[in-house]
Amino acid sequence: MARQLPSCFLRFCSLLIALLLLPPAAAQPGVDPNLEVAKRATVFIYYAKTSEDGLAISCVSTGTLISANGLIITNAGGVVPSRQCDGDTLIVSLSVDLDEPPIPKYRAEIANADLGLDIALVRISRELDGRLIARGELPVLPFVEIGNSDAVTIDDNLTFVGYPDIGNDPVAITRGTVTAFLAEPLGGSRSWFKTRAEIPGTMAGGGAYNSSGQLIGIPTNAPLTGFGSSTNCRYLDDTNRDGLVNSSDFCVPVGDFISTIRPLGLAQSLIRGARLGLDAHLISSESVAAAPMSPPRISRLFFAPSIQGAMPATVVGSLPANARSLYLFFDYDNMTPETVYELRVTRDGIPDRVFSLPAVRWSGAEQGMWHIGAREQAWANGAYEFTLLIDGASAGSQQILVGGGANGQGQFSDIVFGTLDQSGNLIGNGTIVPIGNLAYARFLHANMRAGTPWTAIWYFRGSEFARTADTWSDDSHGSKVISVGPTGGLLPGQYRLELYIDGSLSATSDFFVAGSQGAPLPRVFTNLRFASADTPGDVLSASPAASFPSSISNLYALFDWQRIELGTPWTLRWLVDEQVFFQQSNRWSLTNSGTDFLAALPDPPDGSYELQLLVNNLLLVDISATIGIGQLPIDRFAQFDGAILSGRVIDAATKRGIPNITIVLISEDYAASEFEWKREQVVDLVTSDRNGVFQFARPLAFDTPYSVVIEADGYIPHAADGFSFESTQPSANITIEMVRG
């Protein structure tokens, strides 16, 4: 469409294009475009409880906008109801001026959360007064790009952005390097980043950014208010209604300085599900039981230099010099997502901050075996002591010596469980064994001397049921297979094998018995199928299918199960277009066998869907189906890529910054002369702060011709068409002079 533009528009367009094409070196000194975007996308969240007297604040946290339509990532501990944070209303405050404290603007609701990860996604949904915001009515908000947390390395520099106080100060930054990666079963070798930066507790839920300005982690902690600890907290409201705000009121927990970062790579399925608006849930699962009355318990602490799956490869009491991998293992019971646990490490009596884990929320199940440690990092020689604290109280400790040479003593390692095929070969996956008469275990051995006493002890549901004590008669190095056949055969449930050499524990591992004999995996879940219906009651009589029209209201997955004991760990995982968007791991809570377990996915968009079922982290069965064209819109998972535009608006005569200048970017479908303040015309808009500085919230698409309108009281309006960014120009910082009219 041809457009006739006034000459003043063309002159301003030429000036603006010239400014935009300046090389990055011409940017305004002291301004980091990536950091400016991060600061503007940072929000402060109040979690409050509604009462007859209004709202009482129960928790506070920082959050970060990750989409222009109001999706915020933060820590679950500050926004999910718990005994420490009892609330029902989320208030989101934005930084209108980066030099001023945030201003309450909106209300939000939880879109997705994982208490174990301590990560939550909340979405702005209402005005501050409670009025619902209709789809498309929320103004375009600043947001950041999510980076690859797996690319972070030791000694990388990170920038942390958040609010250093309870909302009374402007957004702030602190910097630090990555000092260690800590490993746990939930997240593998990168369950946590450690840093020497001292991050205020109110920055929990805020952002950790790499050198490219990409969000790669969430600072998180677990304040111990309510456990008699001296953790940092603030009195914000007159909760007892005595007319005073003092120590008699509820103290809002903020915690001490944070040194632990949860990598965002662990939360990709949460983020993806929230962005897509997909809300899968398990209809057949029983509700989670209330927190157990018995206190949490820690037992059987020991060390391993490496892991196999989530089990120790071997057990050691010391390590040689130059050790680069060490894990503390322990059994646990009566734990909940609200349990706070902490690991304190000392070396030769001096606290070791690198390998210690400050107080965080528990991310495991109610009971089982856990590990925490680090690999591919130097463990200096010395006498280490590991002390575990649960809810602020010491729960157990263990010591290990690092240094010296290899001891050359006998050793067992790498226990693998399974059954024998017709040729007598061990088959199986190492952690799941089907119902039968015998269970077999294969393990490696080294440095074993003939005549050395050794013992194998088998347990079922925590109780010993078989023991073999003998003297060693095999080769010094190699592998060995042993078996056990309990009276009445193997029952479904959890088993454990412990191997001792001359009275000392040398190897241990757990396995589960479930399902019937299969090839090669046990048959636990059967008759897996997809169907569609309007209600869960109707789906039981619906015909299974592998493809569905776009108009379906629900996609249901159904399956039968057999011989799976209460408490067996299992996982249901949804994928769309080969991307995980939902994953829920639980302990089995239904009957031993049954039919028509039901999982639902309401309002699914077009795509290729897959459902996977796992037991003890082993994939046993999966099924696929398509909806509509069988593919999500191309850009549903894409990161927005573009250029960052920032700058300053000044008075042409005085050269002083002009506050409250509105700069509007207009879609490439419209000319500046056609602008009528219609929503479909506006790509983004920004208002200059008190110093005239502005920063567009969202990156601008490369090679896209934008138009612009600039308005201010007392100044001549400006407008321009046809400016764009090339991919070689990721940012620009410009100065715009306004002439009084």
Order of alpha helices (4+ residues) and beta strands (2+ residues): alpha-alpha-beta-beta-beta-beta-beta-beta-beta-beta-beta-beta-beta-beta-beta-beta-alpha-beta-beta-beta-beta-beta-beta-beta-beta-beta-beta-beta-beta-beta-beta-beta-beta-beta-beta-beta-beta-beta-beta-alpha-beta-beta-beta-beta-beta-beta-beta-beta-beta-beta-beta-beta-beta-beta
